[in-house]
């Protein structure tokens, strides 16, 4: 099995060192580089022999913020999965990061083992949220009006799983269906809502347009 290649953008030295030391100790993961800012990381990309599969990204950085940097990072590395690792847990930061292209959102209070789990889930095609973040998203998703939903009850169950950060397999297990059934539901959800990504789906849920 090929190792999961990681990169970290974090400006607090103690957190940098803690994350790098931990991931260097995980047999199936490889930390390629650590940068203190988005600008520094972008300068490193041309010299990299391999690009990361997963990027851990802080928000509050010197220079541009992590959220501002997401589009630039994805321009250079379209295949990378970005996990926000931050102290910011307000709805606005969560919403902006996910809509900019991050696939997961973790609090810096998250234990290292849980961060490892998040990386593994993301690499497997899912997304991952700290419990407190997932609760905020689910609360925001809760119906605020009596208007009829565009989606079926089962499709809404799938959406709830996605906005809570669950992988397709986890959703399938929760609903006692196959992963292919979940994928079919997601395809129909995207078609019904006229969208093409998880980020757009999460935005729809935030705006109560489901």
trRosetta pair geometry for C-beta under 8 A, 3 or more apart (Angstrom, degrees):
i j d omega theta_ij theta_ji phi_ij phi_ji
1 28 6.1 -8 104 -133 121 120
3 27 7.9 -131 -106 138 105 49
3 28 5.3 -176 -120 -175 69 46
3 29 5.7 151 -172 -109 99 12
3 30 4.4 78 124 -15 142 104
4 28 6.3 53 5 135 88 83
4 29 4.8 -25 61 -110 94 75
4 30 7.1 173 79 24 44 70
4 53 5.4 -100 -161 57 73 139
4 54 6.3 10 169 10 111 119
4 119 6.2 129 130 153 153 113
4 120 7.3 -128 -38 -92 161 58
4 123 5.1 -73 -117 -90 127 156
5 29 8.0 163 -83 -161 19 60
5 30 5.3 -25 -109 71 62 101
5 32 5.5 34 -174 -38 98 118
5 50 5.9 -117 -124 127 164 121
5 51 7.3 117 108 106 141 38
5 52 4.8 -148 122 -130 94 53
5 53 4.8 114 53 -2 79 89
5 54 7.4 156 85 26 52 71
6 23 5.7 -71 50 -177 153 156
6 29 6.0 21 -13 -176 121 105
6 30 6.7 172 21 84 80 45
6 31 4.9 -36 75 -105 107 60
6 32 6.5 179 75 7 45 80
6 52 5.6 33 -164 -146 13 119
6 53 7.2 -42 -71 51 47 80
6 54 5.4 -26 -109 74 74 92
6 55 7.4 145 -163 -95 60 33
6 56 6.8 18 -171 -8 109 100
6 119 6.7 -28 -92 -138 120 141
7 31 7.3 122 -97 -162 33 65
7 32 5.2 -39 -79 59 85 103
7 33 5.2 3 -130 60 97 81
7 34 7.4 179 -167 -82 63 38
7 35 7.5 13 173 5 105 99
7 41 7.0 109 157 -144 131 121
7 52 3.9 -117 -8 -43 102 153
7 54 7.7 178 28 93 66 49
7 55 5.0 -18 68 -113 95 80
7 56 7.4 -162 94 28 47 70
8 16 6.6 149 117 -131 135 71
8 19 5.5 132 -113 111 157 142
8 20 6.7 -118 22 -66 149 84
8 31 6.7 -8 -10 -152 110 111
8 33 7.5 -153 36 103 68 50
8 34 4.6 -10 68 -116 106 79
8 35 7.3 172 92 28 58 60
8 55 7.5 170 -85 -161 26 61
8 56 4.7 -8 -115 63 75 107
9 34 7.8 166 -84 -162 30 53
9 35 5.0 -18 -111 72 75 94
9 36 7.5 61 -161 158 65 3
9 37 7.0 2 -164 159 104 6
9 38 6.1 46 -164 -79 152 56
9 41 5.2 -53 -92 -45 114 146
9 55 6.8 19 -1 179 102 105
9 56 7.1 -174 31 93 61 60
9 57 5.0 15 54 -119 111 68
9 58 6.1 -129 107 22 77 82
9 61 6.9 -18 151 -96 104 148
9 66 6.8 150 100 -109 124 101
9 69 7.6 -112 131 102 167 158
10 15 5.2 -112 163 104 139 114
10 16 5.1 -179 87 -77 112 77
10 19 6.8 106 19 18 158 148
10 34 6.9 -45 43 -162 93 99
10 36 7.2 -50 90 -120 38 47
10 56 7.0 -10 -42 113 113 104
10 58 4.8 107 -109 -25 65 125
10 85 7.2 -34 -85 83 117 118
11 16 7.9 -22 -162 -49 4 117
11 36 4.4 74 -112 -167 72 83
11 37 6.5 42 -80 -64 111 69
11 58 6.7 -114 8 64 80 153
11 60 7.9 -101 36 108 122 69
11 61 5.3 142 -24 -134 126 72
11 62 5.7 130 -117 -2 155 94
12 15 4.2 56 86 17 108 113
12 16 6.6 -179 88 -16 52 85
12 58 7.9 134 7 -92 93 161
13 16 5.4 -53 -147 33 33 117
13 17 6.2 27 159 -16 67 107
14 17 5.9 -56 -146 38 29 108
14 18 6.2 29 155 -20 64 110
15 18 5.6 -54 -142 38 31 113
15 19 6.2 29 160 -17 66 108
15 108 7.1 -44 -124 -151 139 121
16 19 6.3 -67 -153 38 22 105
16 20 6.2 12 160 -12 64 113
16 34 5.1 105 -159 176 105 143
16 36 7.5 -38 -76 -88 143 76
17 20 6.0 -58 -140 41 27 107
17 21 6.0 26 162 -18 65 111
18 21 6.1 -58 -143 38 23 108
18 22 6.3 21 158 -18 61 110
18 112 7.3 -126 155 -84 100 125
19 22 5.9 -60 -149 36 27 110
19 23 6.2 11 162 -7 66 110
19 31 7.6 136 130 -112 85 144
19 34 7.6 138 82 -108 113 124
19 56 6.7 -139 -166 80 150 160
19 112 7.6 -173 -109 -122 56 102
19 115 7.5 -81 -125 126 95 159
20 23 6.3 -62 -142 43 27 100
20 24 6.0 30 159 -22 65 111
20 31 5.1 -180 -134 124 72 167
20 34 5.5 -60 -70 -50 126 139
21 24 5.9 -56 -143 36 26 113
21 25 6.7 23 156 -19 60 109
22 25 5.9 -68 -162 33 30 109
22 26 7.1 27 147 -25 66 103
22 112 4.7 -121 -144 -164 160 139
22 115 7.9 70 109 71 148 125
22 116 7.5 -122 146 -58 116 110
23 26 5.5 -47 -150 24 45 114
23 29 5.0 -90 -167 119 89 130
23 30 7.7 92 147 -171 104 4
23 31 4.5 104 96 -51 126 113
23 116 7.5 172 -99 -95 77 92
24 31 5.7 -64 -62 21 77 118
26 29 4.2 23 91 32 117 114
26 116 6.2 171 -94 -127 154 128
29 116 7.4 -117 -29 -135 156 95
29 119 7.0 46 -111 122 135 150
31 34 7.0 12 165 -50 119 92
32 48 6.8 46 164 -140 135 117
32 50 6.7 -135 -109 82 140 93
32 52 5.5 -141 24 -75 133 92
33 41 7.4 142 111 -128 124 82
33 44 5.8 167 165 153 165 156
33 48 7.2 -94 -15 -99 139 113
33 52 7.8 -113 35 -51 88 118
35 38 7.7 108 113 -90 131 15
35 40 4.3 177 -165 99 111 107
35 41 3.8 -168 47 -69 163 82
35 44 6.3 -141 -75 -1 128 140
36 40 5.7 46 49 28 72 154
36 61 7.4 150 153 -155 58 102
36 62 6.7 10 139 34 101 115
37 40 4.6 98 56 6 84 100
37 41 7.0 -149 93 -5 46 86
37 61 5.2 139 -121 165 68 121
37 62 5.2 -71 -86 70 122 84
37 63 4.7 69 -163 32 135 129
37 64 7.6 107 -178 45 100 70
38 41 5.7 -59 -150 37 32 111
38 42 6.3 34 154 -22 67 106
38 57 8.0 40 -86 -145 94 111
38 61 6.3 119 -14 94 86 157
38 63 6.5 -138 44 99 88 122
38 64 5.3 -55 49 72 135 106
38 66 6.8 163 -58 -107 116 47
38 68 7.5 -145 19 86 165 85
38 69 3.3 -130 -119 -113 154 148
38 72 6.7 90 167 73 125 130
38 73 6.8 -98 -147 -56 104 107
39 42 5.9 -54 -149 33 29 111
39 43 6.7 30 153 -19 62 105
39 63 5.0 -83 -7 163 124 169
39 64 6.8 122 -42 20 93 100
40 43 5.8 -57 -156 33 33 113
40 44 6.8 32 149 -22 65 106
41 44 5.6 -57 -156 30 37 113
41 45 7.1 54 149 -43 65 91
41 73 7.4 4 107 -105 130 106
42 45 5.9 -31 -158 -2 38 118
42 69 8.0 -138 -44 -153 115 109
42 72 6.4 -34 -91 143 136 121
42 73 7.4 -115 -81 -89 92 66
42 76 6.5 174 -131 -29 83 162
43 46 7.8 -50 180 19 39 99
44 47 6.1 -76 -168 47 53 103
44 48 6.3 64 141 -47 83 101
45 48 5.6 -48 -151 9 37 119
45 51 7.3 24 -145 -109 90 97
45 76 5.3 -32 -156 171 169 139
45 77 7.3 -134 -129 -48 129 104
48 51 5.9 94 116 -83 139 56
51 77 5.2 175 -175 -122 137 113
51 79 7.4 106 100 62 133 104
51 80 6.7 -103 151 -67 113 107
52 55 5.5 112 95 -69 140 78
52 77 7.1 17 54 -161 78 157
52 80 5.8 52 87 -122 86 115
53 79 7.7 -53 -131 126 56 100
53 80 6.8 161 179 -125 19 64
53 81 6.7 4 151 22 66 97
53 123 5.9 43 138 -113 133 100
54 80 6.9 149 -102 -166 18 79
54 81 5.0 -25 -109 68 73 97
54 82 7.9 160 -161 -88 57 23
54 83 6.3 17 -177 -4 103 111
54 119 5.2 137 112 -143 169 89
54 122 5.7 104 -113 97 123 131
54 123 6.2 -70 -48 -66 125 91
55 73 6.7 -131 82 174 171 142
55 77 7.5 111 -35 88 134 150
55 80 5.2 34 -12 169 112 129
55 81 7.2 175 23 84 72 45
55 82 5.0 -22 68 -110 103 69
55 83 7.0 177 85 27 49 70
56 83 5.4 -27 -106 74 61 102
56 85 4.8 6 -172 -2 99 133
56 115 7.5 27 -109 -170 136 119
56 119 7.9 -47 -62 -83 103 108
57 66 4.5 140 155 -155 103 123
57 69 7.2 -155 -159 81 133 121
57 70 7.4 123 128 -85 167 82
57 73 7.5 -110 -92 -19 145 173
57 82 5.5 -7 5 -165 133 101
57 83 6.9 151 21 76 79 46
57 84 5.7 -48 76 -106 89 52
57 85 6.7 135 60 22 34 79
57 102 7.2 -127 56 -105 127 116
58 61 5.6 126 90 -62 106 96
58 66 5.3 -168 95 -53 42 138
58 84 7.7 91 -121 -161 18 67
58 85 6.1 -50 -80 78 62 77
58 86 5.5 125 -150 -92 58 81
59 65 5.5 5 179 -177 67 102
59 66 4.2 -97 -105 37 37 117
59 67 5.8 22 -135 -24 94 91
59 84 6.5 30 -52 -157 95 112
59 86 4.3 36 2 -119 104 145
59 87 8.0 -119 43 41 109 65
59 88 5.2 -41 50 19 153 133
59 93 6.2 1 -125 -159 166 124
59 97 7.1 -79 -91 -80 114 126
60 65 6.7 -22 -98 -130 33 92
60 66 7.6 -32 -4 -2 27 103
60 86 6.9 120 3 -146 85 104
60 87 7.1 -27 12 39 129 103
60 88 7.0 136 -32 -33 103 115
61 64 7.0 7 79 86 112 47
61 65 6.1 142 35 -131 87 37
61 66 5.8 109 -8 -47 120 78
61 69 7.7 -4 46 -13 145 139
64 68 4.2 -118 -178 91 106 128
64 69 5.2 131 109 -59 120 90
65 68 4.6 97 54 8 79 102
65 69 6.9 -147 95 -6 42 90
66 69 5.5 -62 -148 39 32 112
66 70 6.9 55 153 -48 64 86
66 84 6.6 127 127 -125 141 91
66 86 7.1 -141 40 -77 151 126
66 97 7.4 12 110 -114 104 110
67 70 6.0 -27 -158 -8 35 115
67 93 7.0 -129 -57 -150 140 73
67 96 5.2 27 -155 124 143 114
67 97 5.2 -97 -103 -86 97 72
67 100 5.6 153 -164 -6 75 161
68 71 7.9 -57 175 25 39 95
68 72 7.9 19 136 2 65 114
69 72 5.4 -67 -159 47 57 111
69 73 5.5 55 147 -26 87 108
70 73 5.8 -60 -144 38 29 111
70 74 6.2 22 162 -14 66 109
70 82 6.1 159 -129 110 97 174
70 97 7.0 148 -52 -147 150 62
70 100 4.0 94 74 136 147 121
70 101 4.9 165 161 51 119 105
70 102 6.1 -85 -119 -45 139 83
71 74 5.9 -59 -144 41 30 107
71 75 6.3 40 154 -28 64 102
71 100 6.3 -98 -44 -169 82 95
71 101 6.8 130 -81 3 55 136
72 75 5.6 -48 -150 27 32 116
72 76 6.8 19 155 -8 62 106
73 76 6.1 -64 -155 42 32 103
73 77 6.1 -31 167 39 70 104
73 80 6.9 -78 150 70 101 141
73 82 6.7 97 103 -85 139 133
74 77 6.6 -78 -123 70 29 65
74 78 6.0 61 179 -110 71 47
74 80 7.0 -136 -105 55 61 98
74 82 7.4 -76 -67 -25 97 131
74 101 5.1 -49 -51 143 153 164
75 78 7.5 11 -137 -68 14 79
77 80 3.9 32 130 -13 120 122
81 103 5.1 -48 -159 28 93 139
81 104 7.5 42 161 4 105 105
81 122 4.6 163 135 165 149 117
81 123 7.1 -151 32 -77 147 48
82 101 6.4 64 33 114 133 86
82 102 4.5 -90 100 -115 106 68
82 103 6.3 126 56 10 61 79
82 104 7.7 -169 103 38 49 74
83 102 6.9 107 -114 -164 17 100
83 103 7.0 -47 -78 64 62 80
83 104 4.3 -16 -119 72 83 111
83 105 7.5 -166 -164 -72 62 24
83 106 6.2 20 169 2 105 112
83 118 5.9 108 -138 139 148 123
83 119 6.9 -90 -14 -85 156 66
83 122 6.1 -106 -63 -52 113 162
83 128 7.1 -3 -123 60 117 105
84 97 4.8 7 -57 -180 151 153
84 102 4.9 15 -32 -157 101 158
84 104 6.9 -162 26 98 70 58
84 105 4.6 1 57 -119 114 67
84 106 6.6 174 89 30 62 63
85 106 5.0 -8 -107 72 68 107
85 108 6.0 90 165 -86 79 72
85 110 7.5 -101 -137 39 92 125
85 115 7.0 34 -111 -126 129 120
86 89 7.9 176 99 -55 93 59
86 93 7.2 -127 108 155 151 139
86 105 7.7 -42 33 -161 106 81
86 106 7.6 126 23 80 61 58
86 107 7.2 -64 75 -125 53 38
86 108 6.2 -80 133 -36 10 97
87 107 7.2 54 -121 -156 34 74
87 108 5.1 -31 -70 16 68 125
88 93 4.1 -55 139 117 128 176
88 94 8.0 -161 123 -46 93 67
89 93 7.4 -38 -47 63 3 126
89 94 7.2 27 -162 -51 42 112
89 107 5.9 3 -78 -95 117 107
89 130 7.9 -70 -115 70 114 135
89 132 6.2 -9 -157 118 141 122
89 133 6.3 -121 -142 -83 92 82
89 136 7.3 168 169 -30 88 153
90 93 5.1 87 63 10 84 101
90 94 7.0 -155 93 -5 41 91
91 94 5.7 -61 -147 40 32 112
91 95 5.9 30 159 -19 69 111
91 136 6.0 -155 -89 173 81 125
91 140 6.6 130 -134 -75 124 140
91 206 7.9 142 -177 -141 106 115
92 95 5.9 -57 -145 39 26 110
92 96 6.2 21 160 -15 64 111
93 96 6.0 -58 -142 40 27 107
93 97 6.1 25 161 -19 64 110
94 97 6.2 -62 -149 37 23 107
94 98 6.3 14 160 -11 63 112
94 105 5.6 75 -132 -174 85 169
94 133 6.1 167 -115 -151 132 100
94 136 6.4 136 11 101 170 137
94 137 7.0 -133 152 -69 142 94
95 98 6.2 -65 -148 41 25 104
95 99 6.0 15 161 -12 65 115
95 202 7.8 -172 -129 134 63 107
95 203 7.3 94 -162 -107 91 71
95 206 5.5 97 -118 -129 115 163
96 99 5.9 -61 -141 44 27 106
96 100 6.0 30 158 -25 64 110
97 100 5.8 -57 -147 33 27 112
97 102 4.4 -11 158 22 91 140
97 105 6.1 115 92 -97 137 114
98 102 5.6 -75 -91 68 41 90
98 103 7.8 85 -132 -109 74 18
98 105 6.6 -59 -61 -41 98 126
98 199 5.5 174 153 -128 73 80
98 202 5.0 -64 144 98 140 153
98 203 7.5 -175 106 -56 105 76
99 199 5.4 125 -121 179 35 107
99 202 7.3 -136 -68 85 70 108
99 203 5.2 76 -99 -76 108 117
100 199 7.7 -139 45 -146 24 142
101 199 6.3 -43 -96 -71 36 154
102 105 6.4 83 125 -70 133 83
103 122 5.9 123 96 -135 127 108
103 127 4.6 -133 161 -109 84 103
103 198 6.8 62 -132 73 82 142
104 118 5.8 147 160 -174 155 112
104 121 7.7 113 -91 87 146 111
104 122 5.6 -88 -19 -81 138 122
104 127 4.8 -175 -76 -167 81 76
104 128 4.3 18 -136 53 132 71
104 129 6.4 -151 -156 -67 73 54
104 165 6.4 79 -127 -138 84 112
105 129 5.4 12 59 -120 84 82
105 130 7.0 -83 110 11 71 87
105 133 5.0 -163 101 -176 109 157
105 165 7.8 -119 39 -89 78 128
106 110 4.7 -46 -178 -8 112 154
106 114 7.7 158 -141 121 128 104
106 115 6.4 106 169 -106 168 81
106 118 5.9 -48 -65 -85 135 172
106 128 7.0 8 -66 112 102 100
106 129 7.3 -170 -78 -149 56 34
106 130 5.0 110 -139 -44 55 101
106 133 7.3 -115 -102 0 25 149
107 110 5.3 134 70 -32 71 89
107 130 4.4 12 6 -45 93 174
107 132 6.3 30 -32 51 141 121
107 133 6.7 -173 -36 -35 92 109
109 130 7.6 84 65 -144 89 149
110 114 4.8 -119 -180 88 97 123
110 115 5.5 119 115 -59 119 85
110 118 7.5 17 163 -22 154 138
110 130 5.4 -120 -75 -99 114 112
111 114 4.7 91 62 7 81 104
111 115 7.2 -143 100 -7 42 85
112 115 5.4 -51 -149 33 37 113
112 116 6.5 42 150 -20 66 100
113 116 5.5 -48 -153 33 35 115
113 117 6.5 39 147 -21 64 101
114 117 5.2 -45 -148 33 38 116
114 118 6.5 45 149 -24 64 99
114 130 7.9 73 141 -109 137 77
115 118 5.5 -47 -151 31 35 116
115 119 6.6 38 149 -20 64 101
116 119 5.7 -52 -152 33 33 112
116 120 6.5 31 151 -17 65 106
117 120 5.7 -57 -150 38 33 111
117 121 6.2 33 153 -20 67 106
117 128 7.2 157 114 -136 82 152
118 121 5.7 -54 -146 36 31 111
118 122 6.2 29 156 -17 65 108
118 128 3.8 -166 -133 95 84 155
119 122 5.9 -58 -147 39 28 110
119 123 6.2 28 155 -19 64 109
120 123 5.7 -54 -144 37 29 111
120 124 6.3 24 155 -15 62 111
121 124 5.7 -65 -152 41 29 109
121 126 4.4 -62 169 71 89 120
121 127 7.2 -22 127 91 111 4
121 128 4.7 108 75 -60 139 118
121 167 5.4 -136 -161 -53 94 118
122 125 7.9 137 -179 5 29 8
122 126 6.3 -93 -85 74 33 65
122 127 6.5 48 -101 -111 80 41
122 128 6.1 -84 -49 3 90 109
124 167 6.1 -1 99 -130 113 146
124 169 7.7 -39 142 6 130 126
125 167 6.6 91 85 -147 76 101
125 168 6.6 -22 110 6 116 113
126 165 7.5 75 156 168 101 60
126 166 6.7 -74 -158 149 124 32
126 167 2.7 -70 -82 -95 139 84
126 168 6.6 -142 -87 0 88 64
126 169 7.5 -76 -64 27 127 87
126 170 7.0 62 -122 11 148 115
127 162 7.3 57 39 -166 122 65
127 165 5.0 -107 109 -141 84 65
127 166 7.8 14 62 44 73 20
127 167 7.5 160 24 -81 45 58
127 198 6.5 163 -29 157 145 161
128 165 4.9 75 -144 176 18 120
129 133 4.3 -131 -177 93 103 111
129 134 4.0 138 96 -63 126 84
129 137 6.7 -74 -141 7 171 138
129 164 6.6 -128 41 175 129 39
129 165 3.4 -158 5 -43 90 146
130 133 4.5 86 56 8 83 107
130 134 6.9 -154 87 -9 39 86
131 134 5.6 -54 -143 37 31 112
131 135 6.3 34 157 -23 65 104
132 135 5.8 -50 -150 32 31 113
132 136 6.8 35 151 -21 61 102
133 136 5.7 -52 -155 31 35 113
133 137 6.6 31 150 -16 66 105
133 165 7.6 65 97 -38 107 140
134 137 5.7 -57 -151 37 34 110
134 138 6.2 30 153 -17 68 107
134 163 7.8 128 -149 128 70 64
134 164 4.6 54 -161 -154 112 68
134 165 5.3 -91 -93 12 110 116
135 138 5.7 -55 -143 40 31 109
135 139 6.0 34 156 -21 66 107
136 139 5.8 -55 -146 37 27 111
136 140 6.3 25 155 -18 63 107
137 140 5.8 -57 -149 37 29 109
137 141 6.2 31 151 -23 64 109
137 163 4.7 -162 149 162 122 98
137 164 6.6 -177 84 -87 121 44
137 165 7.8 118 44 -29 153 90
137 202 7.1 -46 -150 -150 124 104
137 205 7.3 46 179 111 88 132
137 206 7.8 -62 -140 -79 74 86
138 141 5.4 -56 -147 36 32 115
138 142 6.9 54 150 -43 63 88
138 160 6.7 54 -123 -155 95 88
138 163 6.5 145 -78 108 59 110
138 164 5.7 30 -64 -84 110 95
139 142 5.7 -30 -159 -1 36 117
140 205 7.0 92 106 132 94 89
140 206 5.4 -3 142 -123 133 63
141 159 7.5 175 -159 131 138 106
141 160 6.6 157 122 -109 153 72
141 163 5.4 122 -62 98 145 163
141 205 4.3 -19 -109 178 96 112
141 206 7.5 -45 -76 -71 65 39
141 208 7.9 157 -146 -92 35 66
141 210 7.8 2 -158 28 88 139
143 146 7.6 79 158 -87 127 34
143 149 7.8 -86 -97 -70 120 105
143 208 7.3 107 -137 -145 43 107
144 208 5.1 -52 30 -118 113 156
145 208 6.8 105 10 159 102 134
149 152 7.9 -174 102 -55 118 9
149 156 6.2 -11 173 -72 162 128
149 210 5.9 1 -149 132 95 73
150 192 5.7 152 147 153 110 118
150 193 6.6 116 105 -83 146 77
150 209 7.9 8 -1 150 131 63
150 210 6.0 -112 37 -170 99 45
151 155 3.8 -125 -178 96 111 125
151 156 5.1 145 99 -56 120 76
151 159 6.7 97 86 -19 173 136
151 189 6.2 15 -113 -118 127 88
151 192 6.3 131 -88 100 76 157
151 193 7.9 -15 -61 -52 106 103
151 210 5.8 -21 5 179 118 96
152 155 4.5 95 51 8 77 104
152 156 7.0 -138 94 -6 40 85
153 156 5.6 -54 -150 35 31 113
153 157 6.6 37 150 -24 63 100
154 157 5.4 -45 -153 28 37 117
154 158 6.8 39 148 -19 64 99
154 175 7.3 92 -153 -153 91 136
154 185 6.6 -113 128 -119 98 134
155 158 5.5 -49 -153 33 38 113
155 159 6.5 40 148 -20 66 102
155 185 5.5 -174 -107 -168 71 102
155 188 6.6 -101 -104 95 127 111
155 189 5.3 160 -164 -82 113 100
155 192 7.6 32 -178 25 162 153
156 159 5.4 -49 -146 35 37 114
156 160 6.4 43 153 -23 65 101
156 210 7.0 128 -110 143 89 128
157 160 5.7 -50 -151 31 31 114
157 161 6.8 33 150 -18 61 103
157 171 8.0 135 133 -163 84 98
157 174 7.8 -164 167 114 109 116
157 175 5.9 116 130 -95 134 121
158 161 5.7 -55 -157 34 34 113
158 162 6.6 32 149 -19 67 104
158 171 5.9 66 -133 -178 67 139
158 175 7.3 -18 -76 -43 74 156
158 182 6.1 159 -126 -146 117 79
158 185 4.6 166 -45 124 165 139
158 186 6.4 -139 157 -67 138 73
158 189 6.7 -139 90 -44 127 144
159 162 5.6 -55 -149 35 35 111
159 163 6.3 23 159 -10 70 107
159 189 6.5 165 -69 -140 99 149
159 201 6.6 -146 -133 176 94 116
159 205 6.4 166 167 -81 117 123
159 210 6.4 136 170 -148 171 158
160 163 6.2 -58 -142 42 28 102
160 164 6.1 25 157 -16 63 114
161 164 5.8 -65 -147 41 27 109
161 166 4.3 -67 -177 54 86 130
161 170 6.8 174 -166 102 117 94
161 171 3.7 106 145 -104 162 105
161 174 6.3 179 -97 47 127 148
161 175 7.8 -80 -43 -30 146 112
162 165 7.9 64 173 -52 30 16
162 166 6.8 -84 -79 53 27 80
162 171 7.2 4 -52 -74 66 144
162 186 7.6 115 -67 -108 140 111
162 198 6.1 -147 -179 -138 121 101
162 201 6.2 -8 115 115 146 141
162 202 7.4 -129 126 -69 102 84
163 201 7.4 -133 -65 124 90 98
163 202 5.5 140 -111 -114 89 81
163 205 5.1 -73 -85 76 149 171
166 170 4.0 -125 -171 91 104 128
166 171 5.2 129 113 -55 125 81
166 174 7.3 -6 -180 -12 164 138
167 170 4.7 99 52 5 75 101
167 171 7.1 -140 95 -3 41 86
168 171 5.7 -56 -150 38 33 111
168 172 6.2 35 152 -22 67 106
168 179 5.1 72 135 -147 113 94
168 182 4.9 155 -162 104 89 142
168 183 6.6 23 -148 -61 141 79
168 186 7.8 -67 -110 -24 108 143
169 172 5.6 -53 -147 36 31 113
169 173 6.3 32 154 -19 65 105
169 179 5.8 -23 -89 -90 62 115
170 173 5.7 -53 -149 36 31 111
170 174 6.4 33 152 -21 64 106
171 174 5.7 -54 -149 35 32 113
171 175 6.2 7 160 0 67 113
171 182 5.1 115 96 -128 118 139
172 175 6.3 -71 -143 50 25 95
172 176 8.0 163 165 -18 56 2
172 177 5.4 -106 -147 79 73 69
172 178 6.0 -25 -152 159 129 14
172 179 4.8 -69 -52 -77 156 54
172 181 6.9 120 -121 59 98 97
172 182 4.8 -95 -70 -29 89 131
173 176 7.5 25 -172 -74 29 41
175 181 8.0 -136 100 104 126 124
175 182 7.3 139 46 -83 135 98
177 181 4.0 -91 159 78 121 146
177 182 6.4 144 94 -47 114 78
178 181 4.7 107 57 -1 76 100
178 182 7.3 -136 101 -1 47 83
179 182 5.5 -51 -154 35 40 114
179 183 6.4 42 148 -20 68 103
180 183 5.5 -50 -147 36 35 114
180 184 6.4 40 151 -22 65 102
181 184 5.6 -50 -150 33 33 113
181 185 6.5 36 150 -19 64 102
182 185 5.6 -52 -152 34 34 113
182 186 6.4 32 151 -19 66 105
183 186 5.6 -54 -148 36 33 111
183 187 6.4 37 152 -22 65 103
184 187 5.6 -50 -149 33 32 113
184 188 6.5 29 153 -15 64 106
185 188 5.8 -60 -152 40 31 109
185 189 6.2 35 150 -24 67 106
186 189 5.4 -49 -144 33 34 115
186 190 6.4 36 156 -19 65 102
187 190 6.0 -53 -150 34 29 110
187 191 6.5 27 152 -17 63 108
188 191 5.6 -55 -147 38 33 112
188 192 6.1 34 155 -21 67 106
189 192 5.8 -55 -146 36 28 110
189 193 6.1 5 163 1 65 114
189 201 6.9 42 135 -117 124 124
190 193 6.3 -70 -142 50 24 96
190 194 7.9 -164 167 17 54 3
190 195 5.3 -108 -144 75 71 73
190 196 6.2 78 -164 -98 123 33
190 201 7.4 -67 -89 -70 74 112
191 194 7.6 24 -177 -71 27 41
193 200 7.6 158 122 130 125 109
193 201 7.0 107 77 -106 161 74
193 204 5.9 -25 -162 -99 141 167
193 209 7.9 105 -142 118 108 101
193 210 7.3 -30 -95 -110 126 76
195 200 3.8 -174 -157 114 125 135
195 201 5.9 164 102 -62 154 68
195 204 6.8 -107 -44 -33 152 133
196 200 6.5 67 44 19 54 147
197 200 4.9 100 61 7 81 99
197 201 7.1 -140 103 -4 47 88
198 201 5.3 -56 -150 37 37 115
198 202 6.2 37 154 -20 70 103
199 202 5.9 -53 -149 35 30 109
199 203 6.4 32 151 -20 63 105
200 203 5.5 -51 -148 35 34 114
200 204 6.4 40 151 -22 65 101
201 204 5.6 -50 -152 32 33 113
201 205 6.6 31 150 -18 64 103
202 205 5.6 -53 -151 35 35 112
202 206 6.4 38 149 -22 66 103
203 206 5.5 -51 -148 34 34 113
203 207 6.2 20 156 -8 66 110
204 207 5.9 -65 -146 46 29 102
204 209 4.7 -97 -159 69 78 102
204 210 5.5 96 140 -59 108 89
205 208 7.5 31 -177 -76 34 36
205 209 7.9 -97 -64 43 19 69
205 210 5.9 6 -95 -20 62 133
